[in-house]
Amino acid sequence: MTLIGACAVYAILRLWRSALRRGKMPPGPHGVPILGNALQLSNLLFLRFMEWKDQHGECYQCHMLAY
């Protein structure tokens, strides 16, 4: 029972810390859990990146596969 409680506390703290870090990151397109922005990409990657640059500015973030 103690191990389950410790794992739950660890998971909550990890999620909380990752939420705090996201506030300091540059803007970017929203992705889906686990896959991130991988489903939004096409064969012409540079065109998608240029589109995101126009939407979010010169500095943006995107996630590929797990966050």
Phi and psi in degrees as GROMACS dihedral restraints (atoms count N, CA, C in turn):
[ dihedral_restraints ]
;  ai    aj    ak    al  type     phi  dphi    fc
    3     4     5     6     1   -66.8    20    10
    4     5     6     7     1   -38.4    20    10
    6     7     8     9     1   -63.3    20    10
    7     8     9    10     1   -40.5    20    10
    9    10    11    12     1   -65.0    20    10
   10    11    12    13     1   -42.0    20    10
   12    13    14    15     1   -63.7    20    10
   13    14    15    16     1   -41.6    20    10
   15    16    17    18     1   -65.4    20    10
   16    17    18    19     1   -40.2    20    10
   18    19    20    21     1   -65.2    20    10
   19    20    21    22     1   -39.0    20    10
   21    22    23    24     1   -65.2    20    10
   22    23    24    25     1   -44.1    20    10
   24    25    26    27     1   -62.9    20    10
   25    26    27    28     1   -42.7    20    10
   27    28    29    30     1   -60.5    20    10
   28    29    30    31     1   -45.2    20    10
   30    31    32    33     1   -64.3    20    10
   31    32    33    34     1   -41.6    20    10
   33    34    35    36     1   -64.6    20    10
   34    35    36    37     1   -44.9    20    10
   36    37    38    39     1   -63.8    20    10
   37    38    39    40     1   -38.5    20    10
   39    40    41    42     1   -66.0    20    10
   40    41    42    43     1   -43.0    20    10
   42    43    44    45     1   -64.1    20    10
   43    44    45    46     1   -40.1    20    10
   45    46    47    48     1   -63.9    20    10
   46    47    48    49     1   -45.2    20    10
   48    49    50    51     1   -65.2    20    10
   49    50    51    52     1   -39.1    20    10
   51    52    53    54     1   -68.3    20    10
   52    53    54    55     1   -33.4    20    10
   54    55    56    57     1   -67.2    20    10
   55    56    57    58     1   -36.5    20    10
   57    58    59    60     1   -67.0    20    10
   58    59    60    61     1   -39.5    20    10
   60    61    62    63     1   -68.2    20    10
   61    62    63    64     1   -32.7    20    10
   63    64    65    66     1   -64.5    20    10
   64    65    66    67     1   -28.9    20    10
   66    67    68    69     1   -66.9    20    10
   67    68    69    70     1   -22.7    20    10
   69    70    71    72     1   -95.4    20    10
   70    71    72    73     1    -3.8    20    10
   72    73    74    75     1   -86.7    20    10
   73    74    75    76     1   155.8    20    10
   75    76    77    78     1   -66.6    20    10
   76    77    78    79     1   160.7    20    10
   78    79    80    81     1   -68.5    20    10
   79    80    81    82     1   164.5    20    10
   81    82    83    84     1  -174.4    20    10
   82    83    84    85     1   175.1    20    10
   84    85    86    87     1   -69.0    20    10
   85    86    87    88     1   147.9    20    10
   87    88    89    90     1   -80.3    20    10
   88    89    90    91     1   137.2    20    10
   90    91    92    93     1  -115.4    20    10
   91    92    93    94     1  -176.5    20    10
   93    94    95    96     1  -101.1    20    10
   94    95    96    97     1   155.1    20    10
   96    97    98    99     1   -57.1    20    10
   97    98    99   100     1   145.1    20    10
   99   100   101   102     1    70.9    20    10
  100   101   102   103     1   -50.7    20    10
  102   103   104   105     1   -83.2    20    10
  103   104   105   106     1   -21.8    20    10
  105   106   107   108     1    64.9    20    10
  106   107   108   109     1  -129.8    20    10
  108   109   110   111     1   -98.6    20    10
  109   110   111   112     1    11.2    20    10
  111   112   113   114     1   -61.3    20    10
  112   113   114   115     1   -32.8    20    10
  114   115   116   117     1   -74.1    20    10
  115   116   117   118     1   -16.4    20    10
  117   118   119   120     1   -87.7    20    10
  118   119   120   121     1    -5.5    20    10
  120   121   122   123     1   -88.5    20    10
  121   122   123   124     1   152.1    20    10
  123   124   125   126     1  -124.8    20    10
  124   125   126   127     1  -169.8    20    10
  126   127   128   129     1   -66.3    20    10
  127   128   129   130     1   -30.9    20    10
  129   130   131   132     1   -98.8    20    10
  130   131   132   133     1    79.0    20    10
  132   133   134   135     1   -58.2    20    10
  133   134   135   136     1   -40.8    20    10
  135   136   137   138     1   -62.8    20    10
  136   137   138   139     1   -31.9    20    10
  138   139   140   141     1   -67.2    20    10
  139   140   141   142     1   -40.2    20    10
  141   142   143   144     1   -66.4    20    10
  142   143   144   145     1   -41.8    20    10
  144   145   146   147     1   -65.7    20    10
  145   146   147   148     1   -36.8    20    10
  147   148   149   150     1   -66.3    20    10
  148   149   150   151     1   -38.2    20    10
  150   151   152   153     1   -63.4    20    10
  151   152   153   154     1   -44.4    20    10
  153   154   155   156     1   -64.9    20    10
  154   155   156   157     1   -34.7    20    10
  156   157   158   159     1   -64.0    20    10
  157   158   159   160     1   -41.2    20    10
  159   160   161   162     1   -65.7    20    10
  160   161   162   163     1   -35.6    20    10
  162   163   164   165     1   -78.8    20    10
  163   164   165   166     1   -41.3    20    10
  165   166   167   168     1  -112.4    20    10
  166   167   168   169     1    -7.9    20    10
  168   169   170   171     1   102.9    20    10
  169   170   171   172     1  -179.1    20    10
  171   172   173   174     1   -63.3    20    10
  172   173   174   175     1   -34.8    20    10
  174   175   176   177     1  -113.9    20    10
  175   176   177   178     1   116.7    20    10
  177   178   179   180     1  -144.3    20    10
  178   179   180   181     1   167.7    20    10
  180   181   182   183     1  -122.1    20    10
  181   182   183   184     1   151.3    20    10
  183   184   185   186     1  -144.1    20    10
  184   185   186   187     1   151.9    20    10
  186   187   188   189     1  -111.7    20    10
  187   188   189   190     1   130.1    20    10
  189   190   191   192     1  -112.7    20    10
  190   191   192   193     1   117.7    20    10
  192   193   194   195     1    60.7    20    10
  193   194   195   196     1  -156.4    20    10
  195   196   197   198     1   -46.8    20    10
  196   197   198   199     1   141.3    20    10
